[in-house]
Amino acid sequence: MLNDMQDTSTTVLTEHPWISLESGPDVEAWMDLQHRELQQALGNKPTTGQGICLTLLHGGELYMHTNSDGDVLMDLTPEAAWVAPVLMAVTGNPAPRGQVWCLPGHVLIQLILGLNTLIASSRLVLQHHYKGAR
């Protein structure tokens, strides 16, 4: 996937078409695969903001990262603002004042299932600056 000589801060990882996930175990298996591939891509290099980017069918991107506390940070691009009502409905959390959402980790599976039909593709992200993240 990655050339050993590449700098991970500028590496563009392959974007994969979205395959519908139908159940909690499907989402857990997908998350496990993403985690393993991300760890392989990162190697032993320290980084922050690694995670996954979901490209949405109707425009925009959603960057996701889990922090050391197990919370999910989500950064929506301005073009993805249309998905905010779906996120509120799926997670039961209000929209943040900025573009970065901080959600408890236990909503991750229901979040992916709720977005499932709205995702066009996904790709790993080795570094992303979450604007306004605490």
Beta strands, then each sheet from edge to edge (+ up, - down):
strand 1: 16-17
strand 2: 51-56
strand 3: 61-66
strand 4: 72-76
strand 5: 100-103
strand 6: 119-125
sheet 1: 1+ 6- 2+ 3- 4+ 5-
end
